[in-house]
Amino acid sequence: MISRKWFDYSFLAFGLLLQIVTYCLMPGMPWVSLLCGCLGVCSVCLTAQGKIWMYLFGFSQVAIYLYISLKQQLYGQVAINAYYFATMAYGVFAWKRRLQEDTQTVRTRSLSGRIFVLLLSATLLVSVLAGWGLKAWTDDTQPYLDAFTTIPALVAQVLMILVYREHWFIWLAVDILSVILWLRAGDYCMAAQYTFWCANCLYGLHRWRSFGISKV
């Protein structure tokens, strides 16, 4: 238990340090990107640990991310973060219902392989259509990449709120694409945040395997 807590704190500290170093090495990066990145690191680390306190940091991070995305004209990112903000209120209620009293971590669920494959197929199809719509009707600077980091994230957010373990696989794909998106946008603090989030997906998947589970 002591060893696990040591790793949890060390992993969090590494994520925060990554944000600070990236900000210092990239003159001209807005300070709000650093703040957003640090709040995001705290939020995802607590999510990986199954701690309901992650919502406190999550609300703050999403509000700042909305502002940054608007400035970059990434309308898919604006839409997804408005959705995050609205759904997290229900997430607090849903996680409270599944908290385990002895560990204060959530009791997780797992999807069947068939349902997961069908869900992924539908998600990819809608992402292609959304990318086409963003390209045709908006001045979005990266329409398809924006769509493929938005639609799967909608699905992953629902699975996370309902504590299905499979959300980590979808988040990993979204985070890899988001690194590319923010590198192309020139915001290296945000790219560093998503790089850390990729590692956090693997960390979270490992941690959630140790929690209680109910099969669906």
N, C-alpha and C positions, 0 to 999 in steps of 0.2 A: 504493500500500500504506500509506504514512504517513497519507494522507488518510482511508483506511478505518479505521485504528486510532484516529485522532483522533475520528472519529464514534462508534466503538464505546465509547470511554471517556466521551465527552460524553453519549451516550445513557444509559449506566449512571449517570453522575453526576446527570443530570436525574431519572431514576427515583427515586434515593435522596433527592434534594432534595424531590421531590414528597411522599414519605412523611413526611419531617421537618416540612415546612411544614404539611401537613394535621394532623399530630399536635399541633403548637404552636397551631394555630388552633382546635382543638376540645378545650377543657378537659374533663377527665374521661375521655378515651379511654384505655383500658388500655395500658400500655407494651408488653404482649405483642403487641398489634396492630401497633405500630410495628416491633417486631423481626421479626414474621412478614412484614410488608410488605417490609422491607429485604432479608431473605433471599430472598423471592420475586422481587424485582427482579433480584438477582444471578443467580438460577437461570434465569429466562426469557431474560435477556440472553445468558448463556452458551449456552443452547439455540439461540437465533437465530444465534449464531456457530458452531454445530456443535461446541462444545467439551465434551468428556466431563466436565470439572470441574463442570459444572452439577449433577451428581448429588450432590456434596458439600453444596451449598447446598440442593438439593431435599429431601434427607432431613430436614434440620433444619427447613425451612419447613413441611413436611407435618406433622411431629410437633406443632408449635405450632398449626397450623391446626386439627388434630383437637381440641385443647383448647378453642379459641375456638368451634368449631361445636357442641361439646357444651353449652357454656354458653348458646348461643343456641337450643338445641333444633332445630337444623337437621340432621335425621338422615340426609338424603340426602348432605349435605356430609361428615358423619362417615363414612358408608360409602365414598364416593368417595376420601377421603383415606387411609383404611385400605388401600384397593385400590392407591392410588398408592405407598404405603410398601412394600407387598409386591411390586409389579411393578418398582419401580426397581432392585431387586437384579438381576433379569434384564436390565434395561436397560443396566447397566454392561457386562455380558458382550456384549450385542448390539452396542453401539456400539464396543466394543474391536475386534470382528471387522471392522468397516467403516471403521475409521480409515485415512485416507490418510497415509502416512508423510511426504510432503513438506510438507503443510500442517497436519497434525494435526487435520483436520476430517473429519466423517463423509461417506462416499459415499452419496448419497440415492437413493431409489426414487420412482417415480411410478405411480399407479393409472390404469387406463383410465377414460374418462368413464362407460361403462356400469356398471362395478363401483362407482364412486363414487356414482352416482345410486341404485343398489340399496341400498348401505350407508346412505345418508342416509334413504331411505324407511323402512327397518327401524328405524333409530334413532329417528325421529319417532314411529312407532307404539308402540315400547316405552316411550318417554318419557311418552306420554299414559296408558298403562296404569299406569306407576309413579306418576304424579301422582295418579291415582284411588286407588291402594292406600295412598299416604301420607295422603290425605285421609280415607279410610274407616277406617283401622286405627291411626293414630298421632295425637299431638297436635302434629304438625308445623305451625309457624306460617305457612309459605308452601309448601304441598305441590306445586302444579304448577310454580311457579318453581324450587323445589328439585329437582324431577324433571328439568326441562329444562336445569338446569345440572349434573346428575349423569350421566344416561345418555349424552348426547353426549360428555361428558368421558371416560367409560369408553372409548368408541371412539377419541377423539382420543389418549388416552394410549397405546393399543396401536399406533396408526399412528405416533406419535412415537417410541416405543421401536424399532419396525421401520424407522424413518427414511423413512417415506412423506411426501412434501411436502404432501399434501392435508390433513394434520392441522392445518395453520395455519388453513384456512378454518373448520374445526369449532371450533377454539379461539377464533376471533374471535367466533363466535356465542355460545359459552358465556360468554366474558368480558363481552360486552355485557349479557347477562342477569344475570350475577353483579354487575355494577355496580348494577343495579336492586334485586337481592335485598339487598345489604348497605346500600344507602341506606335501604331500608324497615326493615332491622333496626337502623338507627341507628349503624352502625359505619363512620365516614367514612374511617378509615385503610384498612380493607379495600376500600371503594369506590374509594379513590384508587389502591390497588394494582391493581385490575382495570381501571381506566381506563388506567393505564400499560401493562398487559398487552395491551389492545386495540391500542395503537400498536406494541407489540412484535410482535404477529402480522404486521402489515404489514412491519415491519423484518425479521422472520425469513423471511417468504416471499421477500422480495427477496434476502436473503443466501443462502438455500438454492438459489436458481436459479444461483448461481455455483459450487456444489459439483459434484463428479462425480455422475453419475446412471445408474441402470439402470432400464429401463422394464418394468413389469409389467402 
